[in-house]
Amino acid sequence: MTRLDSRKASTSPCNSANIGPGFDVVGLSLSLYLTLTVKFGPPSPDLVNITYSGEGADEVPLDPYRNLTTRVALYVLRCNNHRSFPPELLSIHADNQIPFGRGLGSSGAAVIAGVLLGNALGKLDLPRERLLDHALMVERHPDNVTAALVGGFVGSYLRELDPVASEAAQVPLSEDWGLSPPVPPLGIGHFVRFKWDPSIKAVAIIPRFELSTARAREVLPTEYSRKDLVFNMQRLAVLTTALGQSPPDPELIYEAMKDRVHQPYRKTLIPGLPAVTSALTPESHPGLLGICLSGAGPTILALATHNFESIAEGARAIFAVENIQVDWKLLHVVGGSETYEVQEK
C-alpha cells in the first residue's frame, strides 16, 4: 500500500538511434535524463497537478489528459484494469534535460517515463518485456524506446503485428481511445545488448533548431538499391562488435559508421551535415572514432576517446559557415530507466 505523503521518482535517459548504418535497428542510451517525481497524499477529487522544469518547459501541456507521459501512464493503467489515476496521486513534477526535436530521443524517454509511471501507480509489477510491449504500442520505433528502457548499446526488432493490433498502434495518442484500449500483444519487441568499451564517450553537437521525426522521414525513399542495403548491413555487422572491443579501432569504426539509407537524404534538412560527417576524421582529430547523425537529427553524434572539445569545435566551425549555431555536450553511455522511492528529509 502506498504510504500517504510518500514520493516516488523515475529517471529515463535520452537516446541516440541509428549510430550510422543501424537505421531503426540500434540505439544508445546517454546521460541526459527525464526525471519524474510523484507525490502521494490524502485522496482528492482534484485533477493531478503537473509541473515541469528544464528543456521544453514552455511547450509541454500540463493537463494530464493531454500530456504525453501521463496519457501513456493512463493507457498502461487502463490496459491493466485501472480506470483512472489513483485518488491519492497529488502531483507529478517532471525535470527534463533532453532537448526537444533534436534527435536525442525526447519522445522515447517521455513514453518510457509514462510506462514506468503507470506501472508504479497501478502497482502492476510488470516485467521489463511487458513494459516494452506497452511502450511499443505508442512509439513504433524500437531502437528509441528499447535503449531508453534497458540502457546501453542495444539492437532491437519489431515483430509484425496482425491487422487488428496494427490498427490499434498509437492508441494513447488518439482522441477517442476510451476506457478500454486494446491491450498490447505479448512480445512485440525483442532486443539484445551489445558490449560497449567504457573508454568511448559521445560528443553531442546540437544545432539550435528543431527537426521533427515526421519531417525527417518524409524525405526518405520508399525503395533502396541492393547495393546500398548491403553497404549498410556490412558496416552494421562490424560496428556492433567493434564498439565493444578494447582498445577501439578508429579506422575500423569510422568506416563502419557510414550510411547510405538515411543520412544522404536528410542533408537538405541539415545544412552542413555532409561536411561535418566527412571533414572530421580520426586523422584530422585524434581521438575521434566515428561520426553520424543522431536519430532523425539535427544533432551530430561523434564517438571519441579523447580530444572532445577539439572535435566539437571543429563541428561548430563547419556549421558556422552555414550560419547555424550549435551547443555541445559530452555524454556517457548509461544504464536504463529506473523507478525508486524518494526518502523524505
C-alpha positions, 0 to 999 in steps of 0.5 A, spaced: 500 500 500 502 506 498 504 510 504 500 517 504 505 523 503 510 518 500 514 520 493 516 516 488 521 518 482 523 515 475 529 517 471 529 515 463 535 517 459 535 520 452 537 516 446 541 516 440 538 511 434 541 509 428 549 510 430 550 510 422 548 504 418 543 501 424 537 505 421 531 503 426 535 497 428 540 500 434 540 505 439 544 508 445 542 510 451 546 517 454 546 521 460 541 526 459 535 524 463 527 525 464 526 525 471 519 524 474 517 525 481 510 523 484 507 525 490 502 521 494 497 524 499 490 524 502 485 522 496 482 528 492 477 529 487 482 534 484 485 533 477 493 531 478 497 537 478 503 537 473 509 541 473 515 541 469 522 544 469 528 544 464 528 543 456 521 544 453 518 547 459 514 552 455 511 547 450 509 541 454 501 541 456 500 540 463 493 537 463 494 530 464 489 528 459 493 531 454 500 530 456 504 525 453 507 521 459 501 521 463 496 519 457 501 513 456 501 512 464 493 512 463 493 507 457 498 502 461 493 503 467 487 502 463 490 496 459 491 493 466 484 494 469 485 501 472 480 506 470 483 512 472 489 515 476 489 513 483 485 518 488 491 519 492 496 521 486 497 529 488 502 531 483 507 529 478 513 534 477 517 532 471 525 535 470 527 534 463 534 535 460 533 532 453 532 537 448 526 537 444 526 535 436 533 534 436 534 527 435 536 525 442 530 521 443 525 526 447 519 522 445 522 515 447 524 517 454 517 521 455 513 514 453 518 510 457 517 515 463 509 514 462 510 506 462 514 506 468 509 511 471 503 507 470 506 501 472 508 504 479 501 507 480 497 501 478 502 497 482 502 492 476 509 489 477 510 488 470 516 485 467 521 489 463 518 485 456 511 487 458 513 494 459 516 494 452 510 491 449 506 497 452 511 502 450 511 499 443 504 500 442 505 508 442 512 509 439 513 504 433 520 505 433 524 500 437 531 502 437 528 509 441 524 506 446 528 499 447 535 503 449 531 508 453 528 502 457 534 497 458 540 502 457 546 501 453 548 499 446 542 495 444 539 492 437 532 491 437 526 488 432 519 489 431 515 483 430 509 484 425 503 485 428 496 482 425 491 487 422 487 488 428 493 490 433 496 494 427 490 498 427 490 499 434 498 502 434 498 509 437 492 508 441 494 513 447 495 518 442 488 518 439 482 522 441 477 517 442 481 511 445 476 510 451 476 506 457 478 500 454 484 500 449 486 494 446 491 491 450 498 490 447 500 483 444 505 479 448 512 480 445 512 485 440 519 487 441 525 483 442 532 486 443 539 484 445 545 488 448 551 489 445 558 490 449 560 497 449 568 499 451 567 504 457 573 508 454 568 511 448 564 517 450 559 521 445 560 528 443 553 531 442 553 537 437 546 540 437 544 545 432 539 550 435 533 548 431 528 543 431 527 537 426 521 533 427 521 525 426 515 526 421 519 531 417 525 527 417 522 521 414 518 524 409 524 525 405 526 518 405 525 513 399 520 508 399 525 503 395 533 502 396 538 499 391 541 492 393 547 495 393 546 500 398 542 495 403 548 491 403 553 497 404 549 498 410 548 491 413 556 490 412 558 496 416 552 494 421 555 487 422 562 490 424 560 496 428 556 492 433 562 488 435 567 493 434 564 498 439 565 493 444 572 491 443 578 494 447 582 498 445 577 501 439 579 501 432 578 508 429 579 506 422 575 500 423 569 504 426 569 510 422 568 506 416 563 502 419 559 508 421 557 510 414 550 510 411 547 510 405 539 509 407 538 515 411 543 520 412 544 522 404 537 524 404 536 528 410 542 533 408 537 538 405 534 538 412 541 539 415 545 544 412 552 542 413 551 535 415 555 532 409 561 536 411 561 535 418 560 527 417 566 527 412 571 533 414 572 530 421 576 524 421 580 520 426 586 523 422 584 530 422 582 529 430 585 524 434 581 521 438 575 521 434 572 514 432 566 515 428 561 520 426 553 520 424 547 523 425 543 522 431 536 519 430 532 523 425 537 529 427 539 535 427 544 533 432 551 530 430 553 524 434 561 523 434 564 517 438 571 519 441 576 517 446 579 523 447 580 530 444 572 532 445 572 539 445 577 539 439 572 535 435 566 539 437 569 545 435 571 543 429 563 541 428 561 548 430 566 551 425 563 547 419 556 549 421 558 556 422 559 557 415 552 555 414 550 560 419 547 555 424 549 555 431 550 549 435 551 547 443 555 541 445 555 536 450 559 530 452 555 524 454 556 517 457 553 511 455 548 509 461 544 504 464 536 504 463 530 507 466 529 506 473 523 507 478 525 508 486 522 511 492 524 518 494 526 518 502 523 524 505 528 529 509 
